[in-house]
């Protein structure tokens, strides 16, 4: 969204913002956007993780929106989610040596990965998931690409635990709602 105006337009689409306003109290802030690319013929899987481990906030009203840029089917490595896992624990994303590795140990926690649900659909479809939802993706086993535009949104009163360096820039990320200097603090 900072590089190409088309991506900025998509995140400001009134239909998307209406959905986000219904899910995030007090307004919507853009945190980040990125492209997740899986080329055909072997695009790598993404290990199981929770986004919360990468960017915790003062409350967990934090969502990721995925916009499928290609038709996404089982064979080209879709996002896989464990339904209801956002209501469970926050898992450890460190290796045995204590270093952050951005993934959970799938052998720990008693997770039933057979309950994983793939997020598939035609190009233009979206998925919305909570930052504590356990998710990953499989390898692209097709010859077709699987490109996904990802936006990370927070409630306007969810402040990053690493702090806010520039308040003016932080308030400029607000898409709906009113700026405030009062973060809402809630246990995750």
Number of C-alpha atoms within 10 A of each C-alpha: 17 10 8 8 9 11 16 13 11 16 20 16 10 11 11 13 18 13 11 21 17 11 17 21 15 17 21 27 26 23 18 14 20 14 13 14 14 20 19 18 14 16 20 16 15 16 15 22 26 24 22 20 20 12 15 18 25 19 19 22 23 27 24 21 20 24 20 23 19 17 17 24 18 17 16 27 30 27 22 21 22 19 14 11 16 20 11 11 12 19 17 18 19 15 13 9 6 9 9 14 13 16 21 21 15 13 7 9 11 7 13 9 14 7 11 17 14 19 20 20 16 12 15 13 15 18 14 16 18 24 25 25 24 28 26 20 20 19 19 23 17 17 13 20 21 24 22 23 18 21 21 21 26 28 28 29 25 26 24 15 11 10 10 11 8 8 12 10 10 16 15 11 16 19 18 18 15 12 19 11 10 10 15 15 13 11 7 16
